[in-house]
Amino acid sequence: QVQLVESGGGLVQPGGSLRLSCAASRSIFSIDVMGWYRQGPGQQRELVATITSGRSTNYADSVKGRFTISTDNAKNMVYLQMNNLKPEDTAVYYCNALLVVVTTRYHYWGQGTQVTVSS
């Protein structure tokens, strides 16, 4: 199993920046894909960014050029640097870990952290 704890959310003005952190209970080397999801008010869960064990990244079109996902494997940490924040970025952000064992996928989720972008 993997336990995940997010932190770093809060209230920020449009154009501002936040860095979200996700602490994992096991080495990120053993996790196939780490990701950040978000769910805005009245919205479906949305994939924001992913990073694989090979360190390749993918981003939702809405955040490309503004958000950066990264890891610190020595500290078992995953980060989401969010720059030039917009009101539409307001959401609860969730850290996700995906482990693939042969053909079975195992998903683990953090508790979420609230990000509010408002003037």
Salt bridges, closest charged atoms under 4 A:
GLU46 OE1 - ARG38 NE 2.95
ASP61 OD1 - LYS64 NZ 3.07
ASP89 OD1 - ARG38 NH1 2.99
ASP89 OD2 - ARG66 NH1 2.79
